[in-house]
Amino acid sequence: MKRPLLPGSPLSTPRSISSHTMFSTKLRPLQGCALYTHAGRGSVSHQCSRLPTWSTRRFASNLNKSPFTRPQSILAKQRLNRPVSPHLTIYQPQITWVVSIATRITGVALSGGLYLYATAYLLSPGVTGWNIGSESLVNAFGSLSPVSQFALKFAVALPFSFHSFNGIRHLIWDTGSMMTNQQVARSGWTVVGASVVAAFMLALWRPSGADRAVQ
């Protein structure tokens, strides 16, 4: 009994598939040689036989490839016409977010004004040459007309009153109270009204002896 010992495997050839490529495969006989061993003996003999092999034909496409170019200019013009989101102008004003934004604005204005005055006071009069001490400020304020004094005092008192009252409102929320939508809206309007009344009263208030201090 003979067993074939094939030095190579001619029965199959590697195939690869790429785009725009077709393969045609057929089986045809081919004259080949193989090694045989005799059973029971260690001798090896050569014998040629007709072995089946695979042959392939490849057909390549002759289509011309055109490079793909994106219309970047058209896309850029389209992006300019897109709306910006979120857009505050499309929302109906509500007391909740108006008061929330006003709290941050008044806080920045009060703290920023204090820091600016403190820095300017430290730099004067040796660096800047300004005289912004308390006596100079009182004399400058006393030289204004009563209407100007009221407007200046109201402009300073309104953010201070609003930030103070709304801070109390936030402290009440920390206790878990007044958290419904109706209560939040009602407390917001209460803060606005109380702030205007308090700022008006502070602008009208004039301490005793203020005229003597100015003189």
Secondary structure, 3 states (H helix, E strand, C coil): CEEEECCCCCCCCCCCCCCCEEEEEEEEEEEEEEEEEECCCCCEEEEEEEEEEEEEEEEECCCCCCCCCCCHHHHHHHHHCCCCCCCHHHCCCCHHHHHHHHHHHHHHHHHHHHHHHHHHHHHCCCCCCCCCCHHHHHHHHHCCCHHHHHHHHHHHHHHHHHHHHHHHHHHHHHCCCCCCHHHHHHHHHHHHHHHHHHHHHHHHCCCCCHHHHHC
